[in-house]
Amino acid sequence: MIPEMIPGIVILAVMIGGAIWQRAREKREWNNGVCAASGKPWLHFDCDSHGGRGYKDGCGNWLWVSYRVDSIANHRSVARRGAAL
């Protein structure tokens, strides 16, 4: 291996490891659509400009997710909006 490649490989490994860690963290906090602190379901309240979705539970807890840990909830939310139109 060429020594000049080592810093690039290390940076790439840290980026991949960070992405895996963040997705696992979001999935754990999402908790299948239920707030672990209150036991209430997460309710979608906003989307940011980068595609992150904001959820709250009505008890002051909130969550932002950017990975597709909430894809089932998004499909239900879109279906409800489509039916209301």
C-alpha positions in Angstrom: 0.0 0.0 0.0 1.2 3.4 -0.8 1.8 5.5 2.4 0.1 8.6 0.8 -3.2 6.7 0.6 -3.3 6.0 4.4 -4.8 9.4 5.4 -7.5 9.1 2.7 -8.4 5.6 3.7 -8.6 6.6 7.4 -10.9 9.5 6.6 -13.1 7.3 4.5 -13.3 4.7 7.2 -14.2 7.4 9.8 -17.0 8.8 7.5 -18.5 5.3 6.9 -18.3 4.4 10.6 -19.9 7.7 11.5 -22.8 7.2 9.0 -23.4 3.7 10.4 -23.3 5.0 14.0 -25.7 7.9 13.2 -28.2 5.7 11.5 -28.2 3.2 14.4 -28.7 6.1 16.8 -31.6 7.5 14.8 -33.2 4.0 14.6 -32.9 3.5 18.4 -34.4 7.0 19.1 -37.2 6.4 16.5 -38.2 3.3 18.5 -40.7 2.0 15.9 -42.6 5.3 16.0 -43.0 5.5 19.7 -41.3 7.9 22.1 -39.3 5.9 24.7 -39.7 8.6 27.3 -43.5 9.1 27.1 -44.8 6.1 25.3 -46.7 8.3 22.9 -46.4 8.0 19.1 -44.2 10.4 17.2 -46.1 12.9 15.1 -44.6 14.5 12.1 -44.4 18.3 12.3 -41.8 19.6 9.8 -39.3 18.9 7.1 -36.0 20.8 6.8 -34.4 21.9 3.5 -32.1 18.9 3.4 -34.9 16.3 3.8 -34.7 15.7 7.5 -38.0 15.0 9.2 -39.1 16.4 12.5 -41.3 14.6 15.0 -42.8 15.4 18.3 -44.9 13.4 20.8 -47.0 16.1 22.4 -45.2 15.9 25.8 -42.3 18.2 24.8 -40.0 15.5 23.3 -38.9 15.9 19.7 -36.7 14.0 17.2 -35.1 14.8 13.9 -34.2 12.0 11.5 -32.5 12.1 8.2 -32.0 8.4 7.4 -35.0 6.2 6.4 -35.7 4.8 9.8 -39.2 6.3 9.6 -40.1 5.3 6.0 -43.4 3.5 7.0 -44.6 6.6 8.8 -43.7 8.8 5.8 -45.8 6.6 3.5 -48.8 6.7 5.9 -48.4 10.5 6.2 -48.3 11.0 2.4 -51.3 8.7 1.9 -53.3 10.7 4.5 -52.5 14.0 2.8 -53.4 12.5 -0.6 -56.7 11.3 0.7 -57.5 14.7 2.2 -57.0 16.5 -1.1 
